[in-house]
Amino acid sequence: MAPLTSPGAAAHLEPMLDPRGAARLADAARARTAELVAALRSADRSTLHGPSALPGWDRLTIACHLRYGAVASRRMTTAALKGRPAPFYPDGRSRQRPGTLVPHPGEGPSDVVGSLAEESDRLHDLWRRLSPEQWQTAVHEPVANPDLGRTTVVFLALLRLTEVEIHGTDLDLGLRAWSDDFVRNALPVRLGWLAGRRGPARPALPGVEGSWLLRATDGPCQLVSVHGDRVTSEPAEPTTAADAVIEGTSRDLLALLVGRPPTRTLALLGDPHLAAAFGEVFPGP
């Protein structure tokens, strides 16, 4: 399971975020966290150890992952406010991340859920005290240990909302659908991020070149083009010419970008092979 934010992603996301909406993003993340914690507390031991909607992850894995995200976000916010660098994974992503997905030694399932609630409360208690200016504080990581890239505290709030909204659904415990606030804020950011999805870790597919118009029936449109290793992603009009068109609701286009199933089948227009190849060229999340 790939992370919902890959290394360096924030460098492409941060300029699109409006710090005036930061407190609302944080409030939405807190509300979603309360919902998923309540669902986890209501689940018995076998349910917590049962498979989630994510292949290879049980529900306790998700709880551990969300707990670590709260710890890391609070640590990075505190460091940023003091003008100090702080990495998301102090020991490096590849080395540290696997240990964040399992309970601490001696922990039972209920301990993990309780700890998730406590760490989330600590994070949101910190965020609710921030001024509008503080939300714009730059977040720096050590040069030798980059992960999120150049960003601000407000991006951490969107990242947290992304994690709890999507993983809340991944729990497969009957939580509500993604909120309108989440979809409205996350979709434009994810669309803009596509321009940064090439590199050694994500090489272009041989022979796949062209343009896709991602057309939301209730939101933005984005023209994404691939020519060799060059990728562009820019806002477009619904009638902008493209080799292929992928059309659906904002929620379902966001699902495509983060590797989750849509609620309705996306319409694929134009070159059918190129349209179908989008998910291979830009694998979520």
GIFENNOR-V40368 format. One record per pair of residues at least 12 apart in sequence whose C-alpha atoms are under 10 Angstrom apart, sorted by sequence separation. I is the first residue (numbers start at 1). GAP is how many residues later the second one is. If there is no record, write none. Layout:
[[I,GAP] [I,GAP]]
//
This chain:
[[47,12] [48,12] [49,12] [75,12] [76,12] [138,12] [139,12] [140,12] [165,12] [166,12] [211,12] [212,12] [213,12] [222,12] [223,12] [224,12] [251,12] [252,12] [46,13] [47,13] [48,13] [73,13] [75,13] [138,13] [139,13] [140,13] [165,13] [211,13] [212,13] [221,13] [222,13] [223,13] [249,13] [251,13] [252,13] [253,13] [48,14] [72,14] [73,14] [137,14] [138,14] [139,14] [164,14] [165,14] [210,14] [211,14] [212,14] [221,14] [222,14] [223,14] [248,14] [249,14] [252,14] [45,15] [48,15] [72,15] [73,15] [136,15] [137,15] [138,15] [139,15] [210,15] [211,15] [220,15] [221,15] [222,15] [223,15] [248,15] [249,15] [43,16] [72,16] [136,16] [137,16] [138,16] [139,16] [162,16] [166,16] [209,16] [210,16] [211,16] [220,16] [221,16] [222,16] [248,16] [249,16] [71,17] [72,17] [135,17] [136,17] [137,17] [138,17] [139,17] [165,17] [209,17] [210,17] [220,17] [221,17] [223,17] [225,17] [248,17] [249,17] [72,18] [134,18] [135,18] [136,18] [161,18] [165,18] [208,18] [209,18] [210,18] [220,18] [221,18] [222,18] [223,18] [224,18] [225,18] [247,18] [248,18] [40,19] [69,19] [134,19] [135,19] [136,19] [208,19] [209,19] [221,19] [223,19] [247,19] [248,19] [40,20] [68,20] [69,20] [134,20] [135,20] [161,20] [162,20] [207,20] [208,20] [209,20] [211,20] [213,20] [224,20] [246,20] [247,20] [248,20] [259,20] [68,21] [135,21] [161,21] [162,21] [205,21] [207,21] [209,21] [210,21] [211,21] [212,21] [213,21] [214,21] [215,21] [217,21] [223,21] [245,21] [246,21] [247,21] [257,21] [258,21] [132,22] [135,22] [204,22] [206,22] [209,22] [211,22] [213,22] [214,22] [215,22] [216,22] [223,22] [245,22] [246,22] [247,22] [256,22] [257,22] [40,23] [130,23] [162,23] [191,23] [204,23] [205,23] [213,23] [215,23] [245,23] [246,23] [256,23] [259,23] [158,24] [161,24] [162,24] [204,24] [205,24] [213,24] [214,24] [215,24] [244,24] [245,24] [246,24] [258,24] [259,24] [260,24] [161,25] [203,25] [204,25] [213,25] [215,25] [221,25] [244,25] [245,25] [257,25] [258,25] [259,25] [260,25] [37,26] [127,26] [203,26] [204,26] [213,26] [221,26] [243,26] [244,26] [245,26] [246,26] [256,26] [257,26] [258,26] [259,26] [36,27] [127,27] [158,27] [159,27] [202,27] [204,27] [213,27] [242,27] [243,27] [244,27] [245,27] [256,27] [257,27] [258,27] [158,28] [194,28] [198,28] [212,28] [213,28] [214,28] [242,28] [243,28] [244,28] [256,28] [257,28] [68,29] [187,29] [191,29] [195,29] [212,29] [213,29] [219,29] [220,29] [221,29] [242,29] [243,29] [244,29] [245,29] [246,29] [255,29] [256,29] [127,30] [191,30] [192,30] [194,30] [195,30] [199,30] [211,30] [212,30] [213,30] [214,30] [215,30] [216,30] [217,30] [218,30] [219,30] [220,30] [244,30] [245,30] [246,30] [254,30] [255,30] [68,31] [69,31] [158,31] [188,31] [191,31] [192,31] [194,31] [195,31] [198,31] [199,31] [211,31] [212,31] [213,31] [214,31] [215,31] [216,31] [217,31] [218,31] [219,31] [243,31] [244,31] [245,31] [254,31] [65,32] [68,32] [187,32] [188,32] [191,32] [192,32] [198,32] [210,32] [211,32] [212,32] [213,32] [214,32] [215,32] [216,32] [217,32] [218,32] [219,32] [243,32] [244,32] [246,32] [33,33] [65,33] [67,33] [68,33] [124,33] [187,33] [188,33] [191,33] [198,33] [210,33] [211,33] [212,33] [213,33] [214,33] [215,33] [216,33] [217,33] [218,33] [65,34] [66,34] [67,34] [188,34] [196,34] [197,34] [209,34] [210,34] [211,34] [212,34] [213,34] [214,34] [215,34] [216,34] [219,34] [244,34] [64,35] [65,35] [66,35] [184,35] [195,35] [196,35] [197,35] [215,35] [216,35] [64,36] [65,36] [183,36] [184,36] [195,36] [196,36] [214,36] [216,36] [217,36] [63,37] [64,37] [65,37] [194,37] [195,37] [196,37] [216,37] [62,38] [63,38] [64,38] [65,38] [194,38] [195,38] [215,38] [216,38] [61,39] [62,39] [63,39] [64,39] [193,39] [194,39] [195,39] [214,39] [61,40] [62,40] [63,40] [64,40] [120,40] [192,40] [193,40] [194,40] [60,41] [61,41] [192,41] [193,41] [60,42] [61,42] [191,42] [192,42] [60,43] [191,43] [192,43] [57,44] [191,44] [64,45] [67,45] [71,45] [74,45] [78,45] [63,46] [67,46] [70,46] [74,46] [77,46] [188,46] [66,47] [67,47] [68,47] [69,47] [70,47] [71,47] [72,47] [73,47] [188,47] [60,48] [64,48] [67,48] [68,48] [70,48] [71,48] [74,48] [75,48] [78,48] [60,49] [63,49] [64,49] [67,49] [70,49] [71,49] [74,49] [77,49] [78,49] [81,49] [59,50] [60,50] [63,50] [66,50] [67,50] [69,50] [70,50] [73,50] [74,50] [77,50] [61,51] [63,51] [64,51] [65,51] [66,51] [67,51] [68,51] [69,51] [70,51] [71,51] [72,51] [73,51] [74,51] [90,51] [60,52] [63,52] [64,52] [67,52] [68,52] [70,52] [71,52] [74,52] [87,52] [89,52] [90,52] [92,52] [93,52] [215,52] [1,53] [60,53] [63,53] [66,53] [67,53] [70,53] [74,53] [81,53] [85,53] [86,53] [87,53] [88,53] [92,53] [93,53] [1,54] [63,54] [66,54] [69,54] [70,54] [73,54] [80,54] [81,54] [83,54] [84,54] [85,54] [86,54] [87,54] [88,54] [91,54] [92,54] [93,54] [214,54] [224,54] [1,55] [81,55] [82,55] [83,55] [84,55] [85,55] [86,55] [87,55] [90,55] [92,55] [226,55] [1,56] [81,56] [83,56] [84,56] [85,56] [86,56] [87,56] [89,56] [90,56] [213,56] [77,57] [80,57] [81,57] [83,57] [84,57] [85,57] [87,57] [88,57] [89,57] [90,57] [212,57] [213,57] [77,58] [80,58] [81,58] [84,58] [85,58] [87,58] [88,58] [89,58] [212,58] [80,59] [86,59] [87,59] [88,59] [89,59] [212,59] [49,60] [77,60] [79,60] [80,60] [86,60] [87,60] [88,60] [211,60] [48,61] [77,61] [78,61] [79,61] [80,61] [87,61] [210,61] [214,61] [3,62] [48,62] [77,62] [79,62] [87,62] [188,62] [191,62] [212,62] [213,62] [45,63] [46,63] [76,63] [77,63] [187,63] [190,63] [191,63] [194,63] [211,63] [212,63] [45,64] [76,64] [186,64] [187,64] [190,64] [193,64] [210,64] [211,64] [44,65] [45,65] [48,65] [76,65] [186,65] [187,65] [189,65] [208,65] [209,65] [210,65] [43,66] [44,66] [184,66] [187,66] [188,66] [191,66] [208,66] [212,66] [43,67] [183,67] [184,67] [187,67] [190,67] [211,67] [41,68] [183,68] [186,68] [187,68] [190,68] [40,69] [41,69] [182,69] [183,69] [208,69] [40,70] [180,70] [183,70] [184,70] [187,70] [208,70] [180,71] [183,71] [187,71] [40,72] [41,72] [80,72] [81,72] [179,72] [183,72] [205,72] [208,72] [209,72] [40,73] [41,73] [80,73] [178,73] [208,73] [39,74] [40,74] [177,74] [38,75] [77,75] [78,75] [205,75] [206,75] [37,76] [76,76] [77,76] [204,76] [205,76] [36,77] [37,77] [76,77] [77,77] [204,77] [205,77] [203,78] [204,78] [37,79] [38,79] [74,79] [77,79] [202,79] [203,79] [37,80] [73,80] [76,80] [77,80] [202,80] [36,81] [202,81] [74,82] [33,83] [34,83] [37,83] [73,83] [198,83] [33,84] [72,84] [73,84] [197,84] [198,84] [197,85] [7,86] [34,86] [70,86] [73,86] [177,86] [197,86] [33,87] [34,87] [69,87] [73,87] [33,88] [194,88] [166,89] [30,90] [69,90] [70,90] [170,90] [29,91] [30,91] [69,91] [169,91] [166,92] [30,93] [3,94] [30,94] [66,94] [69,94] [166,94] [29,95] [30,95] [69,95] [190,95] [162,96] [26,97] [27,97] [66,97] [26,98] [65,98] [66,98] [27,100] [26,101] [27,101] [62,101] [63,101] [66,101] [26,102] [62,102] [65,102] [66,102] [23,104] [24,104] [63,104] [22,105] [23,105] [62,105] [63,105] [22,106] [23,106] [62,106] [23,107] [22,108] [23,108] [59,108] [62,108] [63,108] [22,109] [23,109] [59,109] [62,109] [22,110] [61,110] [21,111] [59,111] [60,111] [20,112] [23,112] [58,112] [59,112] [19,113] [20,113] [22,113] [54,113] [57,113] [58,113] [59,113] [19,114] [21,114] [22,114] [53,114] [57,114] [59,114] [19,115] [20,115] [52,115] [54,115] [55,115] [19,116] [20,116] [53,116] [54,116] [18,117] [19,117] [52,117] [53,117] [54,117] [18,118] [19,118] [52,118] [53,118] [54,118] [17,119] [51,119] [52,119] [53,119] [51,120] [52,120] [53,120] [50,121] [51,121] [52,121] [48,123] [47,126] [30,127] [33,127] [26,128] [29,128] [33,128] [36,128] [40,128] [25,129] [28,129] [29,129] [32,129] [35,129] [36,129] [39,129] [25,130] [26,130] [27,130] [28,130] [29,130] [30,130] [31,130] [33,130] [34,130] [35,130] [43,130] [22,131] [23,131] [25,131] [26,131] [29,131] [30,131] [32,131] [33,131] [36,131] [37,131] [40,131] [42,131] [22,132] [25,132] [26,132] [28,132] [29,132] [32,132] [33,132] [36,132] [39,132] [19,133] [21,133] [22,133] [24,133] [25,133] [26,133] [28,133] [29,133] [31,133] [32,133] [35,133] [36,133] [39,133] [40,133] [19,134] [20,134] [22,134] [23,134] [24,134] [25,134] [26,134] [27,134] [29,134] [30,134] [31,134] [32,134] [39,134] [13,135] [14,135] [15,135] [17,135] [19,135] [22,135] [25,135] [26,135] [29,135] [33,135] [36,135] [39,135] [13,136] [14,136] [15,136] [18,136] [19,136] [21,136] [22,136] [25,136] [28,136] [29,136] [32,136] [39,136] [10,137] [11,137] [12,137] [13,137] [14,137] [15,137] [17,137] [18,137] [25,137] [28,137] [36,137] [38,137] [8,138] [9,138] [10,138] [11,138] [12,138] [13,138] [14,138] [17,138] [36,138] [7,139] [8,139] [9,139] [10,139] [11,139] [12,139] [13,139] [14,139] [16,139] [36,139] [7,140] [8,140] [9,140] [10,140] [11,140] [14,140] [15,140] [35,140] [36,140] [6,141] [7,141] [8,141] [9,141] [10,141] [11,141] [14,141] [17,141] [35,141] [5,142] [6,142] [7,142] [8,142] [9,142] [10,142] [13,142] [14,142] [5,143] [6,143] [8,143] [32,143] [14,144] [32,144] [10,145] [13,145] [10,146] [32,146] [32,147] [10,149] [28,151] [28,153] [29,153] [5,154] [28,154] [4,155] [25,156] [5,157] [24,157] [25,157] [4,158] [5,158] [4,159] [3,160] [25,160] [4,162] [4,163] [21,164] [18,167] [17,168] [16,169] [17,169] [16,170] [17,171] [16,172] [17,172] [13,173] [16,173] [15,174] [16,174] [13,175] [14,175] [13,176] [16,176] [12,177] [13,177] [15,177] [16,177] [12,178] [13,178] [10,179] [12,179] [13,179] [14,179] [12,180] [13,180] [9,181] [12,181] [13,181] [11,182] [12,182] [10,183] [12,183] [13,183] [9,184] [12,184] [5,185] [8,185] [9,185] [11,185] [12,185] [10,186] [9,187] [8,188] [9,188] [8,189] [6,191] [54,206] [53,207] [4,253] [5,253] [4,254] [3,255] [4,255] [2,256] [2,257] [1,258] [5,279] [6,279] [4,280] [5,280] [2,281] [3,281] [4,281] [2,282] [3,282] [1,283] [2,283] [1,284]]
//
